[in-house]
């Protein structure tokens, strides 16, 4: 493809542009901040543009030494504030540039092809944003709990395109889950395959199942203990990059409660089916069918509470993505309503049109603020009940208003919104998914 | 650092306001709903408590709106008067100031009762107007007085730029003539801030606000309205018949400026809209809390982790209403936070008011539905809240006006382009 090198070059230039932009900022005088930025940039230099390893690599079990590394909780100052920290602003602006320059232009084609162009994924890999949930000591870039950083990054990326974001950050979700819930052995066994020179092609956090009224705490997938093994049976649906994933983290009922289990893609009994969906098509979703899949008992990841935490963080991540795509909608319909003329004047001069745009902005900001509050609660390890309620509210807002914003995105353009001339019909399809799908993403 | 919790330093204030709502307002809420136009004597004591709070340095603000006692906040710890509408110059240090504390405390008192909150002496919306546009000398002169706000006229509601009440300079006085309706606390207040035009032909820019003493013989109380809700709060109609007002009682600049004159008066709304949004939040909170209690007795509770569709319809409804409350709450806190930090917040104030206004109506009506006969009967306060709520989507700018303000900002359109 003729466009390939151009896009790849773009990805590299992006890193350089970040240097030129950020290098002059006063905060860069802070050696700590500078060190972290350098780390993001240097990662790209050695990990970008490597050939991808085929699906099914062998993961050499490692015991790890000592205890698992966990990022510490964020300390609150007790002041109401909507300003991200300098570190978070840095990540946010890196993601913003990537979204504008690389992701957004590739969105329509990635949706049609059901694939993220290699140059786009390379550019994203180069930025290292996939390691925003992995602590520094494990080779990532997180200094403390990173839900806030995670939602800020996801919002920006999904403003570019939700499908591409889900595809790329779906893999990041597995790295984040290992960092959050993995024991020392699990972290030592798997995380180097995300942080090292030969990262996995993909990995997937597979919680969703096909049945209607799906409840992530009442699964049909089971994990039954047999000797030193766990035997898994069940079907996971709308799994991002199912065909390329080398590791799955699946949820399954184990001794009566839902738990997370690491399943390597090459394990016997794992079969795949294509599962194309209404939206997030760039993530090339598939079904993962588990038939008497035996994995070591040591592959149980975290506790039942950790599974619950993963469900919440997944919903929050989807909500953050919905905020980003919703912002893309808002920006576009504003311009359209200013320029498109009907009855002799811009359509934005009619209240029937203008009020729809006001409502998009109001519900979008309400959702955005609710997402930030829930993320900040996660990072400061607030009372679990408060976290549960915050995320539950975020989920309800997402399923209601993200779909509504997607609908308005098409409606405001009329027939032009319905055809693929604009991005709007894709936004409509993607935004429906954000309040429906479980797992996949994680902050 | 992103943090959307109630600031630590305001927690005692919120607790006090909540205590007042529960111990004072709730028990007399029904009494004054039934006894419309009767003055709630209990509030004299409340206002003494608020005065005590302010002099003790805890901060004012258990009531509706501010007084003119507001001082510039010298340091961050100080809490100025509620609704004083001060916008602080942007400094590097993030501050939580009087706008945020007002919103938080009004939310709590309105959880008790909106009508009573609006009737707390010396905490009227007129005080917010004075704080927003008066000069220092005027602020001092009106210090400690209860001020109501008179904008609306029989033929002029949302279109406040089209008011017809006139003000004509005569020596050291202005002579006001016209008719004003929907004046909240108009009977009880000591001062009424009246909007009048110096020259109708010059449009909005000629509109000025005048502080009229309630005992001015030219200010005639015509009637008190009988209303759907907030009956504890008096709503007055006035005639201004050659009402003579000393020239020094014109608020702000007496000159007609073609640029921005009306904007000055309208700026009041940037500060009062988050306050009214907070009132709506308080009422919404009350409806939700009572309904949650009633439904729990009926065996329905919300599971925050399970999908809404996998729960009962009533639980799913509660969940969705809590979500809308949260969105409205955070939009309101943001608008106040922006004002505290010197960020222009016109659009955000309207976003908050729009979301909070429609949420409180939707929620209070749905709560009556969920509670059935118990909700509809006067035995509980749910039906009262469902009546009180409607005004909160109307005064300080209707839902539609808020959407208009937001849309004009987003689209960069003037009021002549987007009508």
Contacts between the chains, C-beta under 8 A, distances in Angstrom:
chain1	res1	chain2	res2	distance
A	74	B	1	7.5
A	76	B	1	7.7
A	76	B	3	5.6
A	76	B	5	7.3
A	77	B	1	6.0
A	77	B	3	6.7
A	78	B	3	7.7
A	78	B	5	7.9
A	78	B	7	6.0
A	78	B	8	3.3
A	78	B	9	7.2
A	79	B	1	7.9
A	79	B	3	6.4
A	79	B	7	5.5
A	79	B	8	7.6
A	79	B	94	6.0
A	79	B	96	5.6
A	80	B	3	6.3
A	80	B	4	6.5
A	80	B	5	7.0
A	80	B	6	7.3
A	80	B	7	4.9
A	80	B	96	5.2
A	80	B	100	6.3
A	80	B	333	6.5
A	80	B	337	5.7
A	81	B	1	5.8
A	81	B	2	6.4
A	81	B	3	5.3
A	81	B	94	4.7
A	81	B	337	7.7
A	82	B	2	6.2
A	82	B	4	7.5
A	82	B	334	6.5
A	82	B	337	6.6
A	83	B	1	7.1
A	83	B	2	6.9
A	83	B	94	6.2
A	84	B	1	7.8
A	84	B	2	5.8
A	85	B	1	5.4
A	85	B	2	7.8
A	88	B	2	7.5
A	148	B	2	5.3
A	213	B	307	7.5
A	213	B	309	5.9
A	213	B	310	5.5
A	214	B	307	7.2
A	215	B	306	5.7
A	215	B	307	5.9
A	215	B	310	4.6
A	216	B	307	7.8
A	217	B	305	6.6
A	217	B	306	6.3
A	218	B	310	7.8
A	308	B	305	6.3
A	311	B	305	6.6
A	312	B	305	7.1
A	330	B	410	7.8
A	334	B	410	5.6
A	334	B	411	6.1
A	337	B	411	6.2
A	338	B	411	5.9
A	338	B	412	7.3
A	338	B	413	8.0
A	346	B	417	7.9
A	348	B	407	7.5
A	348	B	411	4.6
A	348	B	413	6.4
A	348	B	418	6.8
A	349	B	413	6.5
A	349	B	417	5.3
A	349	B	418	5.3
A	349	B	419	7.6
A	351	B	400	7.8
A	351	B	403	7.8
A	351	B	404	7.1
A	351	B	407	7.7
A	351	B	418	7.4
A	351	B	419	7.6
A	354	B	403	7.4
A	354	B	404	7.4
A	354	B	407	3.7
A	354	B	408	7.9
A	354	B	411	6.4
A	354	B	413	7.8
A	354	B	418	5.6
A	355	B	400	7.7
A	355	B	403	4.6
A	355	B	404	7.8
A	355	B	407	6.4
A	357	B	407	5.8
A	357	B	410	5.9
A	357	B	411	7.0
A	358	B	351	8.0
A	358	B	354	7.3
A	358	B	402	7.9
A	358	B	403	4.3
A	358	B	404	7.8
A	358	B	406	4.0
A	358	B	407	4.6
A	358	B	410	6.9
A	359	B	403	7.2
A	361	B	351	6.8
A	361	B	406	6.1
A	361	B	410	5.9
A	362	B	331	7.2
A	362	B	351	4.8
A	362	B	354	5.8
A	362	B	355	5.3
A	362	B	406	6.7
A	363	B	327	7.1
A	363	B	355	7.8
A	365	B	331	6.2
A	365	B	334	7.6
A	365	B	348	7.9
A	365	B	351	6.2
A	366	B	324	8.0
A	366	B	326	7.9
A	366	B	327	2.9
A	366	B	328	6.9
A	366	B	330	6.6
A	366	B	331	5.5
A	366	B	355	6.0
A	367	B	327	6.7
A	369	B	4	6.6
A	369	B	327	7.1
A	369	B	330	3.7
A	369	B	331	6.6
A	369	B	334	6.2
A	370	B	323	7.5
A	370	B	326	5.4
A	370	B	327	5.8
A	370	B	330	6.0
A	372	B	2	5.4
A	372	B	4	6.2
A	373	B	4	3.8
A	373	B	5	7.8
A	373	B	326	7.8
A	373	B	330	6.3
A	375	B	2	7.5
A	376	B	2	5.2
A	376	B	3	5.4
A	376	B	4	6.2
A	376	B	5	7.7
A	377	B	5	8.0
A	380	B	3	7.8
A	385	B	304	7.9
A	388	B	304	4.1
A	388	B	305	5.7
A	389	B	304	4.9
A	389	B	322	7.3
A	390	B	326	7.6
A	391	B	304	7.1
A	391	B	305	7.9
A	392	B	302	7.5
A	392	B	304	3.3
A	392	B	305	6.7
A	392	B	319	6.3
A	392	B	322	7.9
A	392	B	323	7.6
A	393	B	304	7.9
A	393	B	319	7.6
A	393	B	322	5.7
A	393	B	323	4.0
A	393	B	326	4.6
A	393	B	327	7.9
A	394	B	323	7.6
A	395	B	307	7.8
A	395	B	308	7.9
A	395	B	323	8.0
A	396	B	308	6.1
A	396	B	319	5.5
A	396	B	320	5.1
A	396	B	322	7.7
A	396	B	323	3.7
A	397	B	323	4.8
A	397	B	324	7.6
A	397	B	326	7.7
A	397	B	327	5.9
A	399	B	308	7.6
A	400	B	320	6.8
A	400	B	323	7.6
